[in-house]
Each structure stands twice: as structure tokens, then as C-alpha cells.
Amino acid sequence: MTPPPLPAWAPRRRLLPLAAALWLAVISFGVCMDHLALSHLARSTERSAPRTEVAALQRSQSDIVQQLAALKRQPEAVSRADLAIASQATDQRIAALEHAIDARASADEMTALQTRVSQVETTLIGARPKPSRSVAHRPAAHEPKAVTPPFALRGMELRGGEMFLSIAPATDAPLDQATLLRPGETTEGWQLESVDGHTATFRANGVSYPLSVPGTAP
């Protein structure tokens, strides 16, 4: 008797357990690989941790060294005693400066006061009535009055190298009435002092009278 034929899906059903086993093996292998990777990473982290800490410590040490060097370069701290001495010296200088300013102000005020007093004195002196100066009237120089001599001048004549003055009783008197005078001679109270060019100077009553001689160029 021939067995009945197998259905079409029978081979597939046989493969299901094999596929499941294979899939389980793959998952197990993946889990193992992940565990190994995590273990390796943990060991690597444990080995690298000390190095990181050492590097951080080295950086901290370098920072501390730099800070110490900076502190050494800074000036030394001022003590309280030094600060007190400096404060006292400053106070003394301020007091001396204030005293000098007060003295200077007093001197300036005194100078200004003296200037004002001088100005007031000058004003008072200027306000005083000045004594009137009496003008000394000098006597006017005695000027000879224009007078007419009691004779008429005719002219000059040169005789023997000496100059003579020719006079007459009147202008229209004849020539034979003319008289010659030399310097020093007197006629009718008039003394001939000098003969100079066109001028003859006579003196009468203590006064000199210059007279023009006709017929002579001025």
C-alpha cells in the first residue's frame, strides 16, 4: 500500500526548528561579543583613569608654581608700623601745607590792605587844595619910545678912514647948516654911540635910540 503524499508545507515546517536554533545561536554570539566589548572597554577605562588623574595633577601643580612665582614678584606687605609712620608723615606734610597756605593768605591780605591805604593816601593828597602859585610879574623890558630927535639925519660920510654922521637942524635945511658927528660926540643932549651900516645909535636921558640913516641901504 502506497503512503499518502506529504502536503506542500511539510518541508517548511521541518525547517522552522533549524531556523530558530540558528537565530538563537546568532543572538547568543552577539551577546557574547557585546560582553567582550564591554569588558575590554571597562579594562581600558581602568587603565586610562590613572593617566587622566596624573595629567590633571600635573596641571594643578603647574598652576600652583605659577601662582607662587607671581606672589614672589609682588612687593612685600607693608607692616602696620610702617603704615602708621607713613600716615603720620602725611599728616605733618598736610599740616605744614595748610600753615603755609594760611601764611600766604595773610601776606596777600596785608599786601592788599597796604595797597588800599596807599590809594586812599594818594586820593587824600590829590584832594588837598593846592596853594596858588603867585605868578611873578616880571617888569616888562623898557622899550624906548619912538621919539623924534631935535635934528634930522642927512647921511654918512667917510673921512680919513673914519665914519661920520651928517645931521642938520631940519630935513630941508641948506647944506651949509649940516654938521658932522663922530661916535662919542653929543649935540643937544643926544650922544652918538655908534654908527653901524645904515643905523646910527644915540643915547638920550639914559635910553638908547637906534635911528635909520637915510641914503644907506638896509
C-alpha positions in Angstrom: 0.0 0.0 0.0 1.4 3.3 -1.0 1.7 6.1 1.7 -0.2 9.2 1.2 1.7 12.1 -0.3 3.0 14.8 2.0 1.4 18.3 1.9 3.3 21.2 0.3 4.0 23.0 3.6 5.6 19.9 5.3 9.2 20.7 4.3 8.9 24.3 5.6 7.6 23.0 8.9 10.7 20.9 9.3 13.0 23.9 8.7 11.4 26.1 11.4 13.3 24.4 14.4 16.5 24.7 12.4 16.0 28.4 11.7 15.1 29.0 15.3 18.2 27.3 16.5 20.3 29.3 14.1 18.7 32.6 15.1 19.3 31.7 18.8 22.9 31.0 18.0 23.4 34.3 16.3 21.8 36.2 19.2 24.0 34.4 21.7 27.1 35.1 19.6 26.1 38.8 19.5 25.5 38.9 23.3 28.9 37.3 23.8 30.6 39.8 21.6 28.9 42.7 23.4 30.0 41.3 26.7 33.6 41.0 25.5 33.5 44.6 24.1 32.2 45.9 27.4 34.8 44.1 29.4 37.5 45.4 27.1 36.1 48.9 27.4 36.0 48.6 31.2 39.6 47.5 31.4 40.7 50.3 29.1 38.9 52.8 31.2 40.5 51.4 34.3 43.9 51.7 32.7 43.4 55.2 31.4 41.9 56.6 34.6 45.2 56.9 36.4 46.8 58.7 33.4 44.0 61.2 33.3 44.3 61.9 37.1 48.1 62.2 36.7 47.7 64.7 33.9 45.2 66.7 36.0 47.5 66.7 39.0 50.4 67.9 36.8 48.3 70.8 35.5 47.3 71.7 39.1 51.0 71.6 40.1 51.9 73.9 37.2 49.2 76.3 38.2 50.4 76.4 41.8 54.0 77.0 40.7 52.9 79.9 38.5 50.9 81.4 41.4 53.9 81.1 43.8 56.1 82.9 41.2 53.6 85.7 40.9 53.4 86.1 44.6 57.2 86.3 44.8 57.2 89.1 42.3 54.7 91.2 44.3 56.1 93.8 46.8 56.4 92.8 50.4 53.4 93.5 52.5 53.5 96.8 54.5 53.5 96.4 58.2 51.2 98.3 60.5 54.2 100.2 61.9 55.3 101.4 58.5 51.8 102.3 57.6 51.5 104.4 60.8 54.8 106.2 60.2 53.7 107.0 56.6 50.3 108.2 57.8 52.0 110.5 60.5 54.4 111.9 57.9 51.5 112.6 55.5 49.5 114.4 58.3 52.6 116.5 59.1 53.0 117.5 55.5 49.3 118.4 55.2 49.5 120.5 58.4 52.7 122.3 57.1 51.0 122.9 53.8 47.9 124.3 55.5 50.1 126.6 57.6 51.9 127.8 54.5 48.6 128.5 52.8 47.3 130.5 55.8 50.6 132.5 56.0 50.4 133.1 52.3 46.8 134.2 52.5 47.7 136.6 55.5 50.6 138.1 53.5 48.4 138.6 50.5 45.7 140.3 52.6 48.3 142.5 54.2 49.7 143.5 50.8 46.2 144.2 49.5 45.5 146.3 52.7 48.7 148.3 52.2 47.8 148.9 48.6 44.4 150.2 49.6 45.9 152.5 52.2 48.3 153.9 49.7 45.5 154.5 47.2 43.5 156.4 49.9 46.5 158.5 50.9 47.1 159.3 47.2 43.4 160.3 46.9 43.6 162.5 50.0 46.8 164.2 48.8 45.2 164.9 45.5 42.1 166.3 47.2 44.0 168.8 49.2 43.7 172.4 47.9 46.9 173.3 46.2 48.4 176.6 47.1 48.0 179.1 44.3 51.3 179.9 42.9 51.8 183.6 42.6 53.0 184.4 39.2 55.9 186.7 39.5 55.2 189.5 37.1 58.5 190.4 35.6 58.8 194.0 34.8 58.4 194.5 31.1 61.6 195.4 29.4 61.8 199.1 29.0 61.3 199.7 25.4 62.4 203.0 24.1 59.5 205.1 23.0 59.5 206.4 19.5 60.8 209.9 19.8 61.9 212.5 17.3 65.4 213.8 17.8 65.8 217.6 17.6 67.8 217.3 14.4 67.5 215.5 11.1 69.8 212.8 9.8 71.3 213.6 6.4 73.6 210.7 5.8 77.1 209.3 6.4 80.5 210.4 5.3 83.8 208.7 5.4 86.7 211.0 6.0 90.3 209.9 6.8 89.1 206.3 7.2 86.6 207.3 9.9 82.8 207.3 9.5 80.9 210.5 10.4 77.2 211.1 10.7 75.8 214.2 8.9 73.0 216.0 10.7 71.1 219.2 10.1 68.6 221.3 12.1 65.8 220.2 9.7 65.4 218.0 6.7 65.1 220.8 4.3 67.9 222.8 5.9 70.6 224.1 3.5 73.8 222.1 3.1 75.9 224.7 4.9 74.0 224.1 8.1 74.9 220.4 8.2 77.2 219.1 11.0 79.4 216.0 11.2 79.4 213.9 14.3 81.7 211.1 15.2 80.9 208.4 17.8 81.1 209.8 21.3 80.2 213.3 20.4 77.0 215.0 21.7 74.6 217.5 20.2 71.5 219.0 22.0 71.7 216.3 24.7 71.9 213.4 22.2 75.2 211.4 22.3 76.2 209.4 19.2 77.1 205.9 20.5 77.8 204.1 17.2 77.4 204.1 13.5 76.8 200.7 12.0 75.9 200.4 8.4 72.5 202.1 7.9 71.8 202.7 11.6 73.1 205.4 14.0 72.5 204.8 17.7 72.0 207.8 20.0 71.7 207.9 23.8 69.5 210.4 25.5 68.3 210.5 29.1 69.9 207.1 29.7 68.0 205.4 26.9 69.5 204.3 23.6 67.6 205.1 20.3 68.6 203.4 17.1 67.8 205.7 14.1 67.8 204.8 10.5 70.2 206.9 8.4 68.6 208.0 5.0 70.6 207.4 1.9 72.0 204.0 3.2 70.9 200.6 2.0 69.3 198.5 4.8 
